[in-house]
Amino acid sequence: MYCVTSVFIFQKDFSKRIEKYLNENYRIILIYPVPKIIKNVSVEVEKNLKNNEFPIKIVNIDFFKYLEETKKIFNFFDTMNHKNLYRIYPHKKFCNTLLKNKCVGNTQDHLYFIDSTHLSKKGSELINMDLIKIIDSIY
């Protein structure tokens, strides 16, 4: 019970703080959860390269597992609405793009993650494109 109560208090406090800034005409961009790739993408791709395995295996996770693991955060973020609130959905860059019903950590040409959770330069660029679009639309 303690955990559920703590989460509820955190969410309520977070919502209040966000709403305060939004009502003061600040613009806030919510970035939804980035998929967590179970394996270290760099290590897996390096193994393929060392073993001369081509094409390089695409390191991935199940899209529906990602949705299930992030469901509470999505639901919480989705409850917040305001004219000054913007959203970025990283999964739209990594999931159901290269492989159906999968979130990928790499392509044949690019690493999107340097390990299992941290975006590479290329992965960050994908998210940054959406961020720049929102910022341009605000200003």
Beta strands, then each sheet from edge to edge (+ up, - down):
strand 1: 28-31
strand 2: 60-62
strand 3: 85-88
strand 4: 102-104
sheet 1: 1+ 3+
sheet 2: 2+ 4-
end
